[in-house]
């Protein structure tokens, strides 16, 4: 199985909301961009949350816009073995230093987990530190998670309260 690695976190000292995925999929890894698969709804969902259409922007502009809105990105898994892009295929994983990152984010109030795998692993890694934050369990933005977009959006919009 192929060993895959996550990207560096996208955060700054003003990050109030941190969205944690599991591990970038093959399309994202190929493009070296978070949520690069054209059918992944992340950029549409987060555009609704922040009130700005990030989809029309170049990738680096999207990241800067997220930071302007106090939103950061990372993954709970630093590296793992996985064939394909499905979370169910993740094996032999090592976690990112979430606790270390939290210590660098003085304004952080909310942690949103993008999907069940991210939530399960991330909450285990955060342990008692999770109690210091508003935790939002989000339906995965992945096309593999077949919930209707409107249902996903309804839950993702709960991040908006935290971002105001």
HUBEL-V89677 format. One record per residue. RES is the residue in one letter. SS is DSSP state (@ for helix, = for strand, . for the rest). PHI is phi in degrees with one decimal (999 if undefined). PSI is psi in degrees with one decimal (* if undefined). Layout:
RES:SS:PHI:PSI, RES:SS:PHI:PSI
//
This chain:
X:.:999:148.5, X:.:-79.4:136.6, X:=:-88.0:127.6, X:=:-122.6:148.3, X:=:-124.0:150.2, X:.:-80.0:172.0, X:.:-89.6:166.0, X:.:-63.5:153.5, X:.:-70.1:152.8, X:=:-113.1:97.8, X:.:-150.7:166.1, X:.:-149.0:-178.2, X:.:-64.0:-16.0, X:.:-96.8:4.2, X:.:-63.5:121.2, X:.:-106.2:-25.9, X:=:-126.9:127.4, X:=:-116.9:122.3, X:=:-102.7:122.3, X:=:-111.6:122.3, X:=:-94.8:-170.3, X:.:-90.6:-70.1, X:.:-157.3:137.2, X:.:-57.5:141.5, X:.:-78.4:176.7, X:@:-59.9:-41.5, X:@:-64.5:-41.1, X:@:-65.2:-43.4, X:@:-63.0:-40.6, X:@:-63.7:-33.7, X:@:-98.4:-3.4, X:.:52.9:44.1, X:.:-140.4:138.9, X:.:-61.0:134.9, X:.:53.8:50.7, X:.:-84.2:-17.1, X:.:-61.2:127.5, X:.:-61.6:-21.8, X:.:-95.0:-4.3, X:.:-73.4:132.6, X:.:-92.1:9.0, X:@:-52.9:-52.0, X:@:-67.4:-31.9, X:@:-68.8:-45.4, X:@:-64.1:-48.0, X:@:-70.1:-28.4, X:@:-60.6:-42.0, X:@:-65.1:-38.9, X:@:-64.5:-47.0, X:@:-88.2:-11.3, X:.:76.1:28.7, X:.:-145.7:134.2, X:.:-78.1:99.6, X:.:-80.2:-20.4, X:.:-62.5:-29.7, X:.:-79.7:-7.2, X:.:-93.3:158.0, X:.:-65.9:157.7, X:@:-55.8:-49.6, X:@:-61.9:-35.7, X:@:-65.5:-37.7, X:@:-59.4:-46.2, X:@:-63.4:-42.0, X:@:-65.1:-37.3, X:@:-65.3:-41.5, X:@:-57.2:-47.9, X:@:-61.9:-39.5, X:@:-59.2:-32.8, X:.:-89.7:5.8, X:.:77.6:20.7, X:=:-109.5:131.4, X:=:-117.0:162.9, X:=:-131.7:145.7, X:=:-167.5:-176.3, X:=:-126.7:150.7, X:.:-76.4:-26.3, X:=:-99.1:126.8, X:=:-78.6:-44.3, X:=:-159.4:154.1, X:=:-163.0:166.3, X:=:-92.5:134.0, X:.:-163.2:128.1, X:.:-90.1:129.6, X:.:76.1:-156.3, X:.:-119.1:-3.6, X:.:-74.5:136.5, X:@:-60.5:-30.9, X:@:-65.9:-14.5, X:@:-95.5:1.4, X:.:-70.3:131.2, X:=:-140.4:155.7, X:=:50.2:55.6, X:=:-94.7:153.1, X:=:-122.5:137.0, X:=:-84.7:154.5, X:.:-74.3:162.0, X:.:-83.2:76.6, X:@:-64.3:-41.5, X:@:-60.9:-43.8, X:@:-60.0:-41.0, X:@:-66.8:-42.8, X:@:-56.6:-37.3, X:@:-65.3:-20.5, X:.:-92.1:-2.4, X:.:-119.6:81.8, X:.:-65.1:-24.1, X:.:-93.4:-3.8, X:.:-62.3:128.9, X:.:-122.0:-31.2, X:=:-131.1:137.2, X:=:-119.3:120.5, X:=:-106.6:128.0, X:=:-99.0:119.5, X:=:-85.0:85.9, X:.:105.1:162.2, X:@:-66.0:-39.4, X:@:-65.2:-44.2, X:@:-59.7:-42.9, X:@:-66.0:-48.0, X:@:-59.8:-51.0, X:@:-71.8:-42.4, X:@:-64.8:-42.5, X:@:-65.4:-35.8, X:@:-65.1:-38.5, X:@:-72.0:-35.1, X:@:-78.1:-26.0, X:@:48.5:-129.8, X:@:-68.1:-18.3, X:@:-63.8:-26.0, X:@:-59.1:-30.2, X:@:-65.2:-16.1, X:@:-85.2:-3.4, X:.:-130.8:157.9, X:=:-79.5:122.4, X:=:-103.4:127.9, X:=:-121.2:119.7, X:=:-92.5:111.1, X:=:-100.6:144.3, X:.:-67.8:140.9, X:.:-56.4:138.1, X:.:-78.3:-5.9, X:.:-66.0:145.2, X:.:-65.5:-17.9, X:.:-69.7:-22.8, X:.:-91.6:105.6, X:.:-88.8:28.3, X:.:-71.6:144.5, X:.:-59.0:144.4, X:@:-55.6:-43.7, X:@:-59.5:-37.6, X:@:-68.5:-42.8, X:@:-59.7:-48.6, X:@:-58.8:-42.8, X:@:-53.7:-43.5, X:@:-76.7:-37.8, X:@:-64.8:-31.8, X:.:-65.0:-15.7, X:@:-65.2:-18.2, X:@:-68.7:-25.0, X:@:-59.7:-41.9, X:@:-56.1:-42.0, X:@:-71.7:-25.7, X:@:-89.9:-7.8, X:.:-76.2:*
//
